[in-house]
């Protein structure tokens, strides 16, 4: 029988600017306002301090991602890295937990579209906007990664312009207010110490999923071993600086976080305070556009993780089905949109906590994976680690692990209940796939170029 035509794999179309842009759009410059009211309530108005803690933690973890992607420049993210470091079982569970935050992230963007558009059009139920956003994002992502990247460039430009205008207006408002806090006050612990700040920083983990998202595009990067690590660090640094600046400006202009009428849409209250109704309306428009951009990029990332798990048999192989014309994982992408329908019934606070639960758990395993792969690989090392290697691949990942675990354990007990149920479901899937743990968990096929035979071709190819 002649060899069937191979279906095109993921297209290598992204360079360093595109990858960094992808990460920043995933994070979105206006994401500060996603949990603005929620985290201000948790920290007692110390949102900037919580962002500083989150940025420091994420920089250590971003460095670990950069180290791992150099070893394994393929799709799969933390799932790939942990699987290679600790084996198929732990890798699957890590990927399963990571799926939790990736599945919730598109959902939270659709929620935000509904919440913020409803502030401008209160006569239309929020769920109508939420559902409309879900359908539009699905359509864009089915058309392919190149179109998504072009749309992202416009969205991030608008977001950065709005952020610059907001910071200027907020500083002006703060300087004119005799009751404004001191310049450094938003960064200092309150009466309850640093505990609330770390609890707030735990929730803010969802703001930094951009660098993890970049790692999922390793098979769509032109130079994955070089550009992916650089894009991870750049997106974390640039995004973190923006988050700190925006939250600080907001704290200076509107320090009374207890006056928010609605914690979910606190960003509209702050914008109205510093710029009036017109600026608030423009903010809503750009925020919704940013949510669309983040929704698109987050759906791209999670669909590729599901695609990778389907490709190696950890999930049913139907999830590795590709659309030959566009080169997109069609089954995985549609599945993500179906899960996102939960955005019609859950609250923003619930979704935010679940995203952070999955993200921080996966981040901690990636940090440990660096130590295992570089310092204690299977089969041992031929040479002893140098002092630099002990520092780069031992001390730094260990600090990253400690910080992520600290934040992870700062989440609410109810979050651990739901997360625990999700992990149990994952364990059941592993047990079924391995016939009661009697067979090994399937390993990923580490080929740079993926050749997938379309089902319809395989079925129609005549024998010769």
N, C-alpha and C positions, 0 to 999 in steps of 0.2 A: 504494500500500500504506500502510495506517495505521501510525503509529509504534508499535513494540512497547513494552510496559511496561518501564521501566528498572529494573534491579536496584538496591536501595539500596546506597550506598557505605558507607565506614567512618563510624560514628556519632560525632558530636562530643558526648562525654559527660564529659570530664575538665577540671577546673579546676586552679588552682595546687596546692592541697593533694593532690589525686589524682595529679597528675603528679610532684610531689616524692615522694610516698609510693611511686609506681611505681618511681622511680629508686632510692630507699633499699631497697625490697624486692628489687629486681634485684641490688643490691650485697649486701644482707642483712647485718645487724649482726654476725652470727656468722661472716661470711666470712673473718675473720682466721684462723680455725682450718682453713680449706680448705687452705692451703699453709703452715700454722704450722711444721710440722717441716721441710718442704722448704726454705723460705727461711731458717729459723734455721741450717740446715746450710750453705747457700750463704754467708751473711753472718757465720758464726761467732758466732751469738747476738745479732746487731745488727738484729733484725727491726724494732724501733721506728725506728731510723735509716733503714732502707730505706723505711718508710712515709712518713717526712717527705719524702724525696726524691720519692717517688711522688706525694704530695699536691701538692707545689709544681709538679711537671711537669703534673699533671692540671688544676690551676687555670688555667694558661695555655691549655691545650687546651680546657677547658670554656668559657673566654671566647671562643675562636674558634668553637666550636659555636654559642654564643649569637648571635654576629654573623652567622653564616651562616643560621641558622634565621629570622632577621628578613628576610632576602632571599628565602628559599625555604621557606615554611612548609608543606611537604608531606612525605609519607612518603618514605623512601629514605635518610636519614642521610648518612654520608660519601659514599656513592655519588652522591646528588643533588648535594651541594655541589661535589665534584670534577668531576663531569660538566659542571656549569655554568661552572666556573672554567677548566677546561683542555680541554674537549671530550669527545666520546663515548668515544674509545678509552681515555684515561687514566681517565675516570670508570668505565668498565666494569671495568678491572683493579683499581681501588681498591675498587669494590663486590665484586668477586670475592675479593679478599684479606680484606675485611671479613666476607664470608660465612664465611671460615675460622674466625674466632674466635666468630662467632655460632652456627655449627653445633656447635662444640665446647662452648659454654657450657651448653646444656641437658644435653649428654652428661656434663659434669663434675659437674653436680648429681645426676644419676642414679647416677653412680659413688659420690658421697659418701653418698647414701642407703643404698647397699649396704654400703659400708665401715663406717659408724657403727652401723647396725642390726646388723651382724654381730658387733660388739664386745659387744652385749647378748644376742644369740641366736646364739652360735657354731655351733650345730648346723644352722643354716639357711645354705646357701651365699649369699655376698654377691650373686651374680648374680640370685637369685630376688627380692631386695628391689629391685635395680636395675631389672629388667624390670617389676616391679609399679609402681614409681614412674613409669616412662615411660608406661605405659598410662593411669594415673590422670591425669597431667598433660595428656595428649592429650585425654582426655574433657572436662576442665575448659575447655581453650582452645577446643574446638569449640563450647562453649556461649556464648562471647562475652566481650568486654572488661569489661563491667560486673560480671559475676560474679567475674572474676579480681580486679578492684579491691577488691571486698568481702572476699574471702578474704585478700588482702594485708594489709588493715587489722588483722585478727586476728593474722596471723603476725608482723608487725613489732612489735606490742605485746608479744607473748610474748618475742620476741628481745631487745627493749630491757630488759625486766624481768630476763631471765637475765644480760645483760651487766652491769647495775647490781649484781646479786648477786655476780657473778664478780669485778668490780673491787674490791668491798668485801672479799670473802674473800681475794683475792690480796694486797691491801695489808696486811691483818691478818697473813697468813702471812709476808710479806716483812719486816714490822717485827719479828716474833718470831724471825727467822732471823739469827743473828750473821754468817753467811757471805753474806748478801744483797749484791748489788752496790750501788754508789752510785746516788743518784737519777738522775744524768745519764749514768752509764756506758753504758746501752743505746743512747744516742744518739751516742756517740763512736766513731770508727773504731777497728778492732782493729789487730792487728799487721800485717795485710796492706794497710792503708790503706783508701781509699774504693772501690777497685775492686769488692770483694765486695758492698759496700752497693749500688752501682749495678746489679750483676748481680741482686741480690735484688729491687731496685725494679723491674727489668724484668719479672720474673715477677709482681709485684704489680699490674701494669697490669690484670690480669683482675679485680681487686677494684673497679675504677672504671668498669666498663662501664655503670654505671647512668646516667651523664649522656648517653652515646651512645644508650642505650635510650630515654631520654626524647625525644630528637630524632626517633625513628622514629614517635612518636605525634602528629606535627604535624597529621595529618588527623583525629585523634580528640580534639584539644584544643578547648575553647570559644574561647579567645583565643590562638592559636598564637604570634603575633608578640610578645605580651607575656609570657605565662605560661611558654612553653617556655624562653626564656633564663633567666628567674628560677629555674625548677625545676632547670635544669642546674647553675647555680652553687650553689644551696641543697643539692642532693643530694650534690655533691662536697664542700662544706664540712662538712656534718653527718656524712656517711659517713667522710670523712677523719679528723675529730676522734675519732670512735668507734674507728676502726682503730688510731690512735696510742695512745689511752688503754688499749685492751684489750691490745695487744701490749706496752706498757710495764708494765702490771700483771702480765702473765704472766712477763715477764723478771725482775721483782723477786721473784716468788714461786717461780719454777722456772728459775733461771739456767743450770742444767746441761743444755743442749740435747743433749749427747752421750749422755744417759741414756735417750733415747726408744727404746722397743722397736720401734715402728713409726712411721715419719715420717708416713705418711698419716693415722693416727688419733692424732697427738700431742695433739690437743685433749682427748681423753678422759683421757690421762695427767695433763695439767695440771689438769683439773677434779677428778680423783680426789685429787690432791695437796693442793689448796686446800680441798676441800669434802667429800671422802669419796665412797663409792659412790652414796649417794642423790643428791647433787648431780650426779655424773657421769651418772647415769641420766636425770635431768631435762634435763641439757645435751644428751644424745643425742636426746631427744624433741624439744626445741626446735630443735636443729640440723637434724634431719631435716625438721621443719616448714618451717624457713627454706629448706632446699634445695628443697622442693616449691614454695615461693613464688618462689624465684629461677628454678627450672625453668619455671614457668608464664610469668613475665614475659619470660624470655629467649626462650622459644619464640614468644611473641606478637611480639617485636621482629624476630626473624629471619624469621618467616613474612611480615611486612609488607615487609621488604626484598626477599624473593623475589617477593612480590606486585607490588611496584613495578617490578622488573626484568622480570617477565612482562608487566605492563601496557604497557610501552613497547617490547616486542619484543626486549629484550636476552637474555631467556630465552624458551623456548616459551610462548606465550600461555595455555596451559592452566594455568600457575601463577597467572594472574590470575582464575581461576574463583572466584566467591564463593558462599557458602551463603546463598540469598535470605532464609531465615527468620531466621537469626542474624546475618547481616552479617559473617561471618568468612571469610577466604581459605582455604577448606577444603583445596584441593590443596597449597598451600604448607605449611600446618600439618601435614598428614599426611607430607609429604616430610621435614620437619625431624625428626619422630619416627622415621622409617625410618633416617635418617642416624645418629641417636642410638643405634641398636643397636650401634654400634662401642664403646659404653661397656662392653660385655660382654667385650671383648678387649684394650683399651688400658689403660695405667697412668695413674694420677692425674698423675704428673710429666710424662708425654708430653702429656697433654691441656692441662695448665696452660701449658706452654711454647708450644704451638701457638696457644692463645688470645691470649697476649701478642704473639706474632709478628704475627698479623693485626691486632690492636687498635692496636699502636704504628705499624705501617705506615700504617693508615688515618688515625690521629691526625695524623701528620706531614703528610699530604696536605691535611687540613682546614686546618691552620695555614697552609700555603702558599696554599691557596685564598682565604683571607681577604685576603692581600696582593694577589693578582691581582684579585679582584672589587672591592675597595674602592679600591685605589690605582692599579691598572693595568688597568681594565676594557677589554673589546673595544670598539673605536671611540673610546677615550680618554675623559678627563674634561672636562667643560665648565669647571670651575674647578680651580685648583691645590689639593692637599690642605693643610689647616691643620696647625699644629704638633700639635694634639690628634689629628687623624686619622693623622698619621705615627706617633704613639706608639701609639694604640689599634689601628690596623689595619696597622701596619708592624713596630714594635719588639716589641710583645707577642707577635704570632704568630710572629715570627722566633725569639724566645727559646723559645716553645713547640715550634717545629720542631727547634731544636738539642737541646733536652732529650729529646724523644721519639726522635730519631735516636740519641742517646747511649745511651739505655736499649735501644733496638732492637738496636744492634750489640753489646750486652752479653749477648745470649742465646747459647745453646750452638750450636756448628756443626751438630749434627744437626737442630736446629730449622730452620736456614736451608736444609738439604737438602730437608726435607719441604715447607717453605714455597715453595722454588724450584720444586719439581715442581708444586705447586698453581698457581703463577703461569703456568707453561708451559701447563698445561691451559687456563687462562683465555685465554691468547694464541691457542691453537688454536681455542677457541670464537669468539673475535673474528674470526679469519681465515675460519672457515666462514660466520659470519653476514654478513660483508662481501664474500664471494666473492673471497677472497685480497686483502683490503684495497682492493678497487676500488670499494666502496660505503661510504658513511658509516655509522658505528654508530648505531642508532636513538636518537633523543632522547626524553626523558621528556615526557609531556603534562602541563603545569603548570596543571591545573584544580583549584580548591579542592574542588569536589564531584565525585566520581568517578561517572560513570554507565556501568555495565557491563551489556551485554545478555546475559542468561543464554543459554547455548548452546541449551538445550532450547526456549526461547521463539523464538529466531532461526530454529530449524529448523522449528518448528511453525506459525509465522505464515503464514497463507495470503495469496497475492497477490490484489490487488483492482484 
